[in-house]
Amino acid sequence: MESSFNDHGWDVKAVDWHPTKGLIVSGSKDHSVKLWDPRTSRTLTTLHGHKNAISTVSFSRLRTQLLATAARDGQSRIFDLRMMRDVAILRGHEKGVTSLAWHPIHPSVLSTGGEDGALNNYLLTEPNTPPGISTATISPYSTSTPRTSPPQSIYPCHRIPFSHESSIWSLSWHPLGHILATGSNDHYIRFWSRTQPGDPNNSFKDKYHLGEEAAEAQGTYDKTRAGREKREQEEQEAEDEAEGLEDQRNIGRNEAVIPGLPGLPGLVMPSMPVPGATSVMPALGFENGVPRIDPSQFQKFLQPGMNLGMGMSGLPPPPPGMGLPPGFPMPGNIPLPMPGASNGLPGLGEAGLPGLGGFAGPPQYQDQSAAGTRTRAPLPSQSDGFKQEQARGNFRVAR
């Protein structure tokens, strides 16, 4: 970090560089807009006028003396850096303004997005005063005292009140200026352009300009179908969220369940002992993710009538007639393990499962003359294989 600016009293919501001068502007939640000198980290001036948190600030790339700011008070202001004051107030939003964007070709065109999903387009050269407002203001540039004259109120020349269902967080014009992209909190990115030649006259009678109810009355919008699709999407999102929460709860559980004992449900062994309680089955910890149990304690556990603690008793004696009858023949031809052979899975030898003991390299076979069968020999570990590859010059240790 080369420097820091610390004069704001609350969260800083937006910053922007001047396109040609060494100047930085910042807008904060403390309702102030500050201009900074990046070389000295000094505050040059503080611009006031907004009555709520500043949401975005932007210098004009075509008229570099103009600065546009937007705030949660429902207004956008145009400041002139030569006079260090606001010369215009952009009105027309019913709620807070969350984003703005200068047009890349026309210096007088400015677009703003609101919390309620409204998209307004302004012409700074035309006030567009609504018919109900009789007191139209004039620009300070047209007066003899531009530094002290009140700012001019400008209303949108074109408005899309229902462009999104939620706040518009981002606006961006195409470099050629013919398409405007908007990003909203409703998970949609929409692209807007002027009416194309040949479009019908009712091209602006859709749900974005009239609202869903008015567009449905005009016959240009099917509210029933859209509502059904929206409900299905919300149900799917709620189901996905519930599955994600269930997965998160299952990840943190560090316990082992031993199912399958006749006459006794699956036993749960917590990894941490419960104060004041006796463990159901004494365990000596976990080895490679598997609970390790003391054989002697396990033999005591299998004895009938043993007190297990926590109000549980041992395994009940088997009912009469459930054991093997006397003289029951055992099945023959059961292969027994050869001396010196591995008691694990065939082919793994003494190296164990991969990932626990580790092994690398191609499988090797050895001939056991006593058994007359071919079995796999123990596989080398990963470290031995890595050392062999290093000896061949395939790997080297990074310094």
Backbone hydrogen bonds, N-H to C=O, Kabsch-Sander energy under -0.5 kcal/mol:
donor,donor_aa,acceptor,acceptor_aa,energy
6,N,4,S,-0.5
13,K,11,D,-0.6
13,K,27,G,-2.1
14,A,27,G,-1.7
16,D,25,V,-1.9
18,H,23,L,-2.5
23,L,21,K,-2.0
24,I,36,W,-1.8
25,V,16,D,-2.4
26,S,34,K,-2.2
27,G,14,A,-2.8
28,S,32,S,-1.9
29,K,11,D,-3.4
31,H,28,S,-1.0
33,V,47,L,-1.9
34,K,26,S,-2.3
35,L,45,T,-2.3
36,W,24,I,-3.1
37,D,42,R,-2.3
41,S,37,D,-1.9
42,R,37,D,-0.9
44,L,35,L,-2.9
44,L,42,R,-0.5
45,T,35,L,-1.0
47,L,33,V,-3.9
49,G,50,H,-0.6
54,I,28,S,-2.3
55,S,70,A,-2.5
56,T,70,A,-1.5
58,S,68,A,-2.4
60,S,66,L,-2.1
64,T,62,L,-0.7
66,L,63,R,-2.1
67,L,79,F,-2.3
68,A,58,S,-2.9
69,T,77,R,-2.3
70,A,56,T,-2.3
71,A,75,Q,-1.6
72,R,53,A,-2.4
74,G,71,A,-1.0
76,S,90,L,-1.6
77,R,69,T,-2.2
78,I,88,A,-2.4
79,F,67,L,-3.4
79,F,77,R,-0.5
80,D,85,R,-2.8
81,L,65,Q,-2.9
81,L,79,F,-0.6
83,M,80,D,-0.8
84,M,80,D,-1.6
85,R,80,D,-1.2
87,V,78,I,-3.1
88,A,78,I,-1.2
89,I,152,Q,-3.0
90,L,76,S,-3.9
91,R,89,I,-0.7
91,R,154,I,-2.6
93,H,74,G,-0.7
97,V,71,A,-2.5
98,T,96,G,-0.5
98,T,113,G,-2.4
99,S,113,G,-1.6
101,A,111,S,-2.4
103,H,109,V,-2.2
109,V,106,H,-1.3
110,L,122,Y,-1.8
111,S,101,A,-2.5
112,T,120,N,-2.5
113,G,99,S,-2.5
114,G,118,A,-2.1
115,E,96,G,-2.5
117,G,114,G,-1.3
119,L,160,I,-2.5
120,N,112,T,-2.4
121,N,158,H,-2.6
122,Y,110,L,-3.0
124,L,108,S,-2.6
124,L,122,Y,-0.5
126,E,123,L,-1.6
133,I,130,P,-1.3
134,S,132,G,-0.6
136,A,134,S,-1.3
142,S,139,S,-1.5
143,T,140,P,-1.3
148,T,145,T,-0.9
149,S,145,T,-1.5
152,Q,87,V,-2.1
154,I,89,I,-2.8
154,I,152,Q,-0.5
155,Y,127,P,-3.2
157,C,121,N,-1.9
158,H,121,N,-1.5
160,I,119,L,-2.9
162,F,208,Y,-2.4
163,S,117,G,-0.8
163,S,160,I,-1.0
164,H,117,G,-1.3
168,I,114,G,-1.7
169,W,167,S,-0.8
169,W,183,G,-1.6
170,S,183,G,-1.7
172,S,181,A,-2.0
174,H,179,I,-2.8
177,G,174,H,-2.1
180,L,192,W,-2.6
181,A,172,S,-2.9
182,T,190,R,-2.6
183,G,170,S,-2.4
184,S,188,Y,-2.0
185,N,167,S,-2.6
187,H,184,S,-0.9
190,R,182,T,-2.2
192,W,180,L,-2.8
199,D,196,Q,-1.9
203,S,200,P,-1.1
205,K,202,N,-1.7
209,H,206,D,-0.6
210,L,206,D,-2.5
211,G,207,K,-0.8
215,A,211,G,-2.2
216,E,212,E,-2.1
217,A,213,E,-1.9
218,Q,214,A,-1.5
219,G,215,A,-0.7
219,G,216,E,-0.6
220,T,215,A,-2.3
221,Y,215,A,-0.7
223,K,221,Y,-0.8
226,A,222,D,-1.8
227,G,223,K,-2.4
228,R,224,T,-2.0
229,E,225,R,-2.2
230,K,226,A,-2.1
231,R,227,G,-2.3
232,E,228,R,-2.3
233,Q,229,E,-2.1
234,E,230,K,-2.4
235,E,231,R,-2.6
236,Q,232,E,-2.2
237,E,233,Q,-2.3
238,A,234,E,-2.4
239,E,235,E,-2.3
240,D,236,Q,-2.4
241,E,237,E,-2.2
242,A,238,A,-2.2
243,E,239,E,-2.3
244,G,240,D,-2.2
245,L,241,E,-2.2
246,E,242,A,-2.2
247,D,243,E,-2.2
248,Q,244,G,-2.0
249,R,245,L,-2.0
250,N,246,E,-1.9
251,I,247,D,-1.5
252,G,248,Q,-1.0
253,R,250,N,-0.8
254,N,252,G,-0.5
255,E,253,R,-0.6
256,A,269,M,-1.4
258,I,267,L,-2.9
264,L,261,L,-1.8
267,L,258,I,-2.2
269,M,256,A,-2.5
269,M,267,L,-0.5
271,S,254,N,-1.0
277,A,274,V,-1.7
284,L,292,R,-3.4
287,E,290,V,-2.9
290,V,287,E,-1.5
292,R,285,G,-2.7
293,I,291,P,-0.6
294,D,282,P,-0.6
298,F,294,D,-2.2
299,Q,295,P,-2.1
300,K,296,S,-1.8
301,F,297,Q,-1.9
302,L,298,F,-1.5
303,Q,300,K,-1.0
305,G,315,L,-0.7
306,M,303,Q,-1.3
308,L,306,M,-0.5
308,L,312,M,-2.2
309,G,312,M,-0.7
312,M,309,G,-1.5
314,G,306,M,-1.1
315,L,301,F,-0.7
322,M,319,P,-1.5
328,F,325,P,-1.4
341,A,338,M,-1.9
348,L,345,L,-1.8
349,G,345,L,-0.6
351,A,348,L,-1.2
352,G,349,G,-0.6
356,L,353,L,-1.7
357,G,353,L,-1.9
358,G,353,L,-0.9
360,A,380,P,-2.6
366,Q,375,T,-2.2
368,Q,366,Q,-0.6
368,Q,373,T,-1.8
369,S,367,D,-0.8
372,G,368,Q,-2.5
373,T,368,Q,-0.7
375,T,366,Q,-1.6
375,T,373,T,-0.5
377,A,364,Q,-2.5
385,G,381,S,-2.0
386,F,382,Q,-2.6
387,K,383,S,-2.2
388,Q,384,D,-2.0
389,E,385,G,-2.1
390,Q,386,F,-2.1
391,A,387,K,-2.1
392,R,388,Q,-1.5
393,G,390,Q,-1.1
394,N,389,E,-2.2
395,F,389,E,-0.5
